[in-house]
Amino acid sequence: MWFLAWLLLLIPAGKGAPTAPFPPNRAILVQQDYRIPLRWSIPGKRFRLRVFREGQLWRDEMVDGQEFFLHAQRGVPYKWSVESTIGKAKFESEFILASAFEFRRDGRNGGPGQPGSNGLQIQAELKRDSAGMNLYLRYRQEQYHFLLLEPEVPFVISARGGDGGKGLPGRDETATSYATDGKNGGNAGWGGVVTIRTHDTPWRKYLVIDVSPGQPGEGGSPGYSRDPERSPSSGQSGKPGRPGKIHTQVGP
């Protein structure tokens, strides 16, 4: 799990205004480009950079300056550290390149004839800083920090209801029993609730929210009967679900 980084470390850069390292610690980067700029701000001109991928040392090299471009793989956790060749100044951070431009907490689809579950509740906050547009997401005890680096590519937050399951088919006629009706389909799950807190930011520029209900399950097909007077019926479709809600809060 990648937990929410509520506080970015600001490290003095010597001369000039302090700058924050990039990417922010434990951020999930949302961008199409695979190239990630690593930036740090500790005293020195030459540094030893080490990059760990999935816990294994992947890069170990000397770097002049305070920036290095890394080609990252999607969905893979990276941890990197920089150490100055003079003194004991050191910096460590972690990040991951998002595997998809979405966050889903949809309801589950129902089994045969069973209802879909409702979409879940998600809390979101959009907040800009020097790194870019930060999206903080919370679901139950889970917390995530996404960094939206390409506003023209919308990020999807989905709390869609689950689909109802299709009804079981009826039983065909046998020598000892009549054919039976198909079973009813499952009801559709309702859409969930997404609460968005913004800070003078039009969230529709960055986000697409889906709180639509699921689809009701179809009724099961009737069993086969040789007697047209005893022809069974198809099951009824499940009941449709209700769309969820989107709440917007504007904070300082």
C-alpha positions as CSV (number, residue, x, y, z in Angstrom):
1,M,0.0,0.0,0.0
2,W,1.1,3.5,-0.7
3,F,0.0,5.7,2.2
4,L,-0.8,9.4,2.0
5,A,2.1,11.8,2.2
6,W,0.4,14.7,3.9
7,L,3.7,16.6,4.6
8,L,6.4,17.3,1.9
9,L,9.9,17.7,3.3
10,L,11.4,21.0,2.4
11,I,15.2,20.8,2.4
12,P,17.4,23.9,2.2
13,A,19.2,24.3,-1.1
14,G,22.0,26.5,0.1
15,K,21.7,29.8,-1.8
16,G,18.3,30.9,-2.9
17,A,14.8,29.9,-1.8
18,P,14.3,26.4,-0.5
19,T,12.9,23.9,-3.0
20,A,11.0,20.7,-2.5
21,P,12.5,17.5,-3.8
22,F,10.7,15.7,-6.7
23,P,8.8,13.5,-6.9
24,P,7.2,14.1,-3.5
25,N,7.8,11.2,-1.1
26,R,5.4,8.2,-1.7
27,A,3.5,10.0,-4.4
28,I,1.9,8.0,-7.3
29,L,2.7,9.9,-10.5
30,V,0.0,10.2,-13.1
31,Q,1.5,10.9,-16.5
32,Q,1.9,9.3,-19.9
33,D,5.6,9.8,-20.1
34,Y,7.9,7.1,-18.7
35,R,10.7,9.5,-18.0
36,I,10.7,10.8,-14.4
37,P,12.9,13.7,-13.3
38,L,14.5,13.1,-9.9
39,R,15.5,16.3,-8.1
40,W,17.0,17.0,-4.7
41,S,18.4,19.9,-2.8
42,I,21.3,19.0,-0.5
43,P,24.7,20.7,-0.3
44,G,27.2,19.6,-2.8
45,K,28.0,19.4,-6.5
46,R,28.6,15.7,-7.0
47,F,26.4,13.0,-5.7
48,R,26.0,9.2,-5.4
49,L,22.6,8.2,-6.7
50,R,21.2,4.8,-5.9
51,V,17.8,3.6,-7.2
52,F,16.1,0.5,-5.8
53,R,13.3,-1.2,-7.9
54,E,11.0,-3.6,-6.1
55,G,13.5,-3.6,-3.2
56,Q,16.5,-4.5,-5.4
57,L,19.4,-2.2,-6.2
58,W,18.9,-1.2,-9.9
59,R,21.1,1.9,-10.5
60,D,24.2,3.0,-8.6
61,E,26.1,5.9,-10.2
62,M,27.7,9.3,-9.7
63,V,25.8,12.4,-10.8
64,D,26.9,16.0,-11.3
65,G,24.2,18.5,-10.3
66,Q,20.9,18.0,-8.6
67,E,18.8,16.3,-11.3
68,F,18.6,12.9,-12.9
69,F,16.1,11.6,-15.5
70,L,14.9,8.0,-14.8
71,H,12.9,5.8,-17.1
72,A,10.4,4.1,-14.8
73,Q,8.1,1.1,-15.3
74,R,4.4,1.5,-14.5
75,G,3.1,0.0,-11.2
76,V,6.6,-0.8,-9.8
77,P,7.7,0.8,-6.5
78,Y,10.9,2.8,-6.6
79,K,13.1,4.0,-3.7
80,W,16.0,6.3,-4.3
81,S,18.7,7.9,-2.3
82,V,21.2,10.7,-2.9
83,E,24.4,11.2,-0.9
84,S,26.8,14.1,-1.3
85,T,30.5,13.3,-1.8
86,I,31.3,16.0,0.7
87,G,30.0,15.8,4.3
88,K,27.2,13.5,5.3
89,A,24.2,15.1,3.5
90,K,21.8,12.4,2.4
91,F,18.2,12.3,1.0
92,E,15.8,9.4,0.5
93,S,12.4,9.2,-1.2
94,E,9.9,6.8,-2.8
95,F,7.5,6.9,-5.7
96,I,5.5,4.9,-8.1
97,L,4.4,5.6,-11.7
98,A,0.7,5.0,-11.9
99,S,-0.3,1.9,-13.9
100,A,-3.7,3.4,-14.8
101,F,-5.3,6.9,-14.7
102,E,-8.1,5.8,-12.4
103,F,-9.1,4.9,-8.8
104,R,-12.0,2.4,-8.5
105,R,-14.0,1.3,-5.5
106,D,-17.0,-0.2,-7.4
107,G,-19.6,-2.5,-6.1
108,R,-19.2,-6.2,-6.7
109,N,-21.2,-7.9,-9.5
110,G,-23.8,-10.4,-8.2
111,G,-23.6,-14.1,-8.8
112,P,-26.4,-15.9,-10.7
113,G,-29.6,-14.3,-9.7
114,Q,-27.9,-12.3,-6.9
115,P,-27.9,-8.5,-6.5
116,G,-24.9,-6.4,-7.2
117,S,-23.5,-4.5,-4.2
118,N,-23.5,-0.7,-3.9
119,G,-20.6,1.5,-4.9
120,L,-18.5,2.6,-2.0
121,Q,-17.7,6.0,-0.4
122,I,-14.5,7.9,-1.5
123,Q,-13.1,11.1,-0.1
124,A,-11.0,13.2,-2.4
125,E,-9.0,16.5,-2.1
126,L,-7.4,18.5,-4.8
127,K,-4.6,20.8,-3.8
128,R,-1.9,22.5,-5.8
129,D,1.7,23.1,-4.7
130,S,5.1,23.5,-6.3
131,A,5.1,19.9,-7.5
132,G,1.8,20.2,-9.3
133,M,-1.8,19.2,-8.7
134,N,-2.0,16.8,-5.8
135,L,-5.0,14.4,-5.4
136,Y,-5.4,12.9,-2.0
137,L,-7.8,10.0,-1.9
138,R,-9.2,8.2,1.2
139,Y,-11.3,5.1,1.3
140,R,-11.9,3.6,4.8
141,Q,-8.4,3.2,6.3
142,E,-6.6,3.4,2.9
143,Q,-5.0,6.7,1.9
144,Y,-3.3,7.6,-1.4
145,H,-1.4,10.6,-2.8
146,F,-1.6,11.0,-6.6
147,L,0.2,13.7,-8.4
148,L,-1.7,14.7,-11.6
149,L,1.0,15.9,-14.0
150,E,-1.0,16.0,-17.2
151,P,-4.3,17.9,-16.7
152,E,-5.4,17.2,-20.3
153,V,-5.7,13.5,-19.4
154,P,-8.6,13.1,-17.0
155,F,-8.3,11.0,-13.9
156,V,-11.3,8.7,-13.2
157,I,-12.7,8.2,-9.8
158,S,-15.3,5.4,-9.8
159,A,-17.8,4.2,-7.2
160,R,-20.1,2.5,-9.6
161,G,-22.7,0.0,-8.4
162,G,-22.2,-3.6,-9.2
163,D,-24.3,-5.4,-11.9
164,G,-27.0,-7.9,-10.9
165,G,-26.4,-11.5,-11.9
166,K,-28.3,-13.1,-14.6
167,G,-31.1,-15.5,-13.4
168,L,-30.6,-19.2,-13.6
169,P,-32.3,-21.0,-16.5
170,G,-35.4,-23.1,-15.9
171,R,-35.3,-26.8,-15.9
172,D,-36.3,-28.7,-19.0
173,E,-39.1,-31.1,-19.1
174,T,-38.3,-34.7,-18.2
175,A,-40.3,-37.9,-18.1
176,T,-41.2,-37.3,-14.5
177,S,-41.4,-33.5,-14.2
178,Y,-42.6,-30.4,-16.1
179,A,-40.4,-27.7,-17.4
180,T,-40.0,-24.7,-15.1
181,D,-39.7,-21.0,-15.4
182,G,-36.4,-19.2,-15.5
183,K,-35.2,-17.6,-12.3
184,N,-35.3,-13.8,-11.8
185,G,-32.2,-11.7,-12.3
186,G,-30.4,-9.9,-9.5
187,N,-31.0,-6.3,-8.7
188,A,-28.5,-3.6,-9.7
189,G,-26.3,-2.1,-7.1
190,W,-26.6,1.6,-6.4
191,G,-23.9,4.1,-7.2
192,G,-21.7,5.2,-4.3
193,V,-20.7,8.6,-2.9
194,V,-17.7,10.7,-3.8
195,T,-16.9,13.8,-1.7
196,I,-14.5,16.2,-3.3
197,R,-12.8,19.0,-1.4
198,T,-11.1,21.7,-3.5
199,H,-9.1,24.8,-2.9
200,D,-10.2,27.2,-5.6
201,T,-9.6,24.4,-8.2
202,P,-12.3,23.4,-10.8
203,W,-12.2,19.7,-10.2
204,R,-13.9,18.9,-13.5
205,K,-10.8,20.0,-15.3
206,Y,-8.9,17.1,-13.7
207,L,-11.4,14.5,-12.7
208,V,-14.1,12.3,-14.2
209,I,-16.5,11.0,-11.5
210,D,-18.6,7.8,-12.1
211,V,-21.3,7.1,-9.5
212,S,-23.6,5.4,-11.9
213,P,-25.7,2.4,-10.8
214,G,-25.0,-1.1,-12.1
215,Q,-27.0,-3.0,-14.6
216,P,-29.9,-5.2,-13.5
217,G,-29.4,-8.9,-14.2
218,E,-31.5,-10.4,-17.0
219,G,-34.1,-13.1,-16.2
220,G,-33.1,-16.7,-16.8
221,S,-34.4,-18.4,-19.9
222,P,-37.3,-20.9,-19.5
223,G,-36.9,-24.6,-19.6
224,Y,-37.9,-26.6,-22.7
225,S,-41.4,-28.1,-22.8
226,R,-42.9,-30.4,-25.4
227,D,-46.4,-29.3,-24.4
228,P,-47.3,-25.7,-25.7
229,E,-50.0,-25.4,-23.1
230,R,-47.5,-25.8,-20.3
231,S,-44.9,-23.5,-21.9
232,P,-42.8,-21.9,-19.0
233,S,-41.8,-18.2,-18.8
234,S,-38.5,-16.4,-18.7
235,G,-37.5,-15.0,-15.3
236,Q,-37.9,-11.3,-14.7
237,S,-35.0,-8.9,-14.9
238,G,-33.7,-7.4,-11.6
239,K,-34.7,-4.0,-10.4
240,P,-32.6,-1.0,-11.6
241,G,-30.3,0.8,-9.2
242,R,-30.1,4.4,-8.2
243,P,-27.2,6.7,-9.2
244,G,-24.9,7.8,-6.4
245,K,-24.0,11.3,-5.2
246,I,-21.1,13.7,-5.7
247,H,-20.5,16.2,-2.9
248,T,-18.3,19.2,-3.5
249,Q,-16.7,21.2,-0.6
250,V,-14.6,24.4,-1.1
251,G,-12.0,24.9,1.5
252,P,-9.3,27.5,2.2
